[in-house]
Amino acid sequence: MSNALQPKPRVFGQKVRICVIASKFNEKFTDPLVDHMIEELREVLPMSRVDLIRVGGAFEIPVTAAKMLEHDMFNCVIALGVIIRGETGHADLIASSVTNALQGIAVQHRTPVIHEVLLLENETQAHARCIGSAKNRGREAARAAANIIEIFAEITKAMPLEVNRKAK
């Protein structure tokens, strides 16, 4: 887990709103991933509102993120899912597609998207990253969200949109 962001509470002038989109597929791993993420968000962003949406699988996460960001109500999106490789290349295709789509959505909407749709070799890795505490990616997602929300708030504070428009 990254130590870049200390687990201190952050309070912003306005309430932070986070959209979490998590797949139901591999729920024995995604459910604890979501639980750990929410627990950590309560620690690092105690005043935040979290909207949780559960979708069928990882492939549905990007289109749901795009739909939610149309409403321009969220400071950040957190994408959570678990893809476990099998005997074919299908998992790699899904993971690549999800990664590319999430990056495109983040750039298009200029809203951070935390990508924790994990591509793993086996259930042992899934357990370590979703249920275990040492490498827990749910906690890491929450900390990454808090960090980028803080960065975007500082950018907005330092360079209000009115100033940016006049500079062009």
Secondary structure, 3 states (H helix, E strand, C coil): CCCCCCCCCCCCCCCCEEEEEEECCCHHHHHHHHHHHHHHHHHHCCCCEEEEEEECCHHHHHHHHHHHHCCCCCCEEEEEEEEECCCCCHHHHHHHHHHHHHHHHHHHHCCCEEEEEEEECCHHHHHHHHCCCCCCHHHHHHHHHHHHHHHHHHHHHHCCHHHHHHHC
